């Protein structure tokens, strides 16, 4: 079955007239592997058997179902729809040819058959078919490479999120173990000195103690912002409640947080990323929305983790290009890219305020239990 090291193409010939069937067999058997059928029904049975040809030569006028109906059924079946089909017919009319091509045939050959014409048409459409298959294989390869590269980028993105968070936690620990502890010790020592000093000097020491208290408060706030303990101890839901109060509540913006659960089963990198993303959106509300009310909802819906951040502010022009939107606008574009890396989606709706929706597939966010 090999010809010069190349596997022979298979052709299914469907014709009920012996004279034409014999003629086609004689001219094609040396170059192709042939399958035969004498009716449309027999042709369909052969195709359903799984031995699929590379091309079909189909007589138009046959007993039972005709060539048009046979073609229609072949093209309707996903397993055979892309097999090139050439009609064989004694009718030489434009209307019939147009109708047949509309059904999915690639060509028409008019009887009586001209061997050079038939061979040329077959070679042309088999070559097109080979090129199409090669292109499909190339596309599949490219899609696989894109999939692998996308997965690699997602892994890199997750590692970067974790590395960034580890660095935040390291800085928070150093602030706690270094400057914070030294300031606490300094305040204790100042308190001891007061017992041996005059009243005026004690007042000066009290002023220094107040400055130390303010600095300690600022340091503790900074440490919490760098690495909020509530995110690791209680999960995403409670952490977002704390976040909304600390970011919006202190600015006089009323905020409601609706969370069905803690979502502590999320992967650490996902939990951290979503917390940072919500923080970015809340800061945007404070800086740019001019809002009096806001809300955050975290729920699951149809296999996705769904997060809505809404406000009643002036809205935003989310159609603008990054260059024209300033630093805060570019942050949303980075946020969109990171959501894409998780296989999710970010969408923005402006209607009497702004609603930013984050969708992340649950399967890509959960830890194995």
WOQUI-V945552 format. One record per backbone hydrogen bond with DSSP energy under -0.5 kcal/mol. NH is the residue of the N-H (numbers start at 1). CO is the residue of the C=O. Records with the same first field share a line. If there is no record, write none. Layout:
NH = CO  CO
This chain:
3 = 6
6 = 3
8 = 1
11 = 33
12 = 55
13 = 11  35
14 = 12  57
15 = 13  37
18 = 16
21 = 17
22 = 18
23 = 19
24 = 20
25 = 21
26 = 22
27 = 23
28 = 24
29 = 25
31 = 28
32 = 28
33 = 9
34 = 32
35 = 11
37 = 13
40 = 63  65
43 = 39
44 = 40
45 = 41
46 = 42
47 = 43
48 = 44
49 = 45  46
50 = 47
51 = 46
52 = 50
54 = 10
55 = 10
56 = 84
57 = 12
58 = 56  86
59 = 14  57
60 = 88
62 = 60
67 = 60
70 = 66
71 = 67
72 = 68
73 = 69
74 = 70
75 = 71
76 = 72
77 = 73
78 = 76
80 = 77
81 = 77
83 = 80
84 = 54
86 = 56
87 = 107
88 = 58
89 = 109
97 = 93
98 = 94
99 = 95
100 = 96
101 = 97
102 = 98
103 = 99
104 = 100  101
105 = 100
106 = 85
107 = 85
109 = 87
111 = 89
115 = 113
118 = 114
119 = 115
120 = 116
121 = 117
122 = 118
123 = 119
124 = 120
125 = 121
126 = 122
127 = 123
128 = 124
129 = 125
130 = 126
131 = 127
132 = 128
133 = 129
134 = 130
135 = 131
136 = 132
137 = 133
138 = 134
139 = 135
140 = 136
141 = 137
142 = 138
143 = 139
144 = 140
145 = 141
146 = 142
147 = 143
148 = 144
149 = 145
150 = 146
151 = 147
152 = 148
153 = 149
154 = 150
155 = 151
156 = 152
157 = 153
158 = 154
159 = 155
160 = 156
161 = 157
162 = 158
163 = 159
164 = 160
165 = 161
166 = 162
167 = 163
168 = 164
169 = 165
170 = 166
171 = 167
172 = 168
173 = 169
174 = 170
175 = 171
176 = 172
177 = 173
178 = 174
180 = 175
181 = 176
182 = 178
183 = 179
184 = 180
185 = 181
186 = 182
187 = 183
188 = 184
189 = 185
190 = 186
191 = 187
192 = 188
193 = 189
194 = 190
195 = 191  192
196 = 193
197 = 194
202 = 198
203 = 199
204 = 200
205 = 201
206 = 202
207 = 203
208 = 204
209 = 205
210 = 206
211 = 207
212 = 208
213 = 209
214 = 210
215 = 211
216 = 212
217 = 213
218 = 214
219 = 215
220 = 216
221 = 217
222 = 218
223 = 219
224 = 220
225 = 221
226 = 222
227 = 223
231 = 228
232 = 228  229
233 = 229
234 = 230
235 = 230
236 = 262
237 = 262
239 = 235
240 = 236
241 = 237
242 = 238
243 = 239
244 = 240
245 = 241
246 = 242
247 = 243
248 = 244
249 = 244
250 = 245
251 = 248
252 = 249
253 = 248
254 = 252  292
256 = 294
258 = 256  296
259 = 257
260 = 298
266 = 263
267 = 365
271 = 267
272 = 268
273 = 269
274 = 270
275 = 271
276 = 272
277 = 273
278 = 274
279 = 275
280 = 276
281 = 277
282 = 278
283 = 279
284 = 280
285 = 281
286 = 282
287 = 283
288 = 284
289 = 284  285
290 = 285
291 = 285
294 = 254
295 = 310
296 = 256
297 = 308
298 = 258
299 = 306
301 = 304
304 = 301
305 = 360
306 = 299  304
307 = 305  358
308 = 297
309 = 356
310 = 295  308
311 = 354
312 = 293
314 = 289
318 = 316
320 = 317
324 = 321
325 = 322
326 = 322
329 = 325
330 = 326
331 = 327
332 = 328  329
333 = 329
334 = 330
335 = 331
336 = 332
337 = 333
338 = 334
339 = 335
340 = 336
341 = 337
342 = 338  339
343 = 340
344 = 339
345 = 359
347 = 357
349 = 355
351 = 349  353
354 = 311
355 = 349
356 = 309
357 = 347  355
358 = 307
359 = 345
360 = 305
362 = 303
364 = 361
365 = 362
366 = 362
367 = 265
